[in-house]
Amino acid sequence: MYFMQSNHIIPRMIAGQLVTNTAYIVMAISLNLVVGIAGDLSLGHAGFMSVGAYTGIVTAVALESAVPSDPMRLIISIVVGAIAAAILGFLIGIPVLRLSGDYLAIVTLAFGEIIKEIVT
């Protein structure tokens, strides 16, 4: 999208909408993977994604002067955000490993609410 916007292939307004829609698509696919294929009800996806997004933004701002290339800074930020969300997911997943059904849903919902309270 960055390439298409910088070369004026798509307008800036449509590029902004595509970013939001792409984020919603990624969230829906990840929820479909856990709920639809694995059969577990997990309600903490937004919490994990917000941790990854926040870490990615902080990384991008910190690397603004060190990495002058926007695409390279974006790639580094995505990787760092994904690693942060994966580490937190692993740490939450260790005690929740044997839970299933309603109990897994309650714990992941609680994690999402805790992250929401920390952020706001």
ABEGO torsion letter per residue (X at the ends): XAAAAAAGABBAAAAAAAAAAAAAAAAAAAAAAAAAAAGBBBAAAAAAAAAAAAAAAAAAAAAAAABABAAAAAAAAAAAAAAAAAAAAAAAAAAAAABBEAAAAAAAAAAAAAAAAAAX
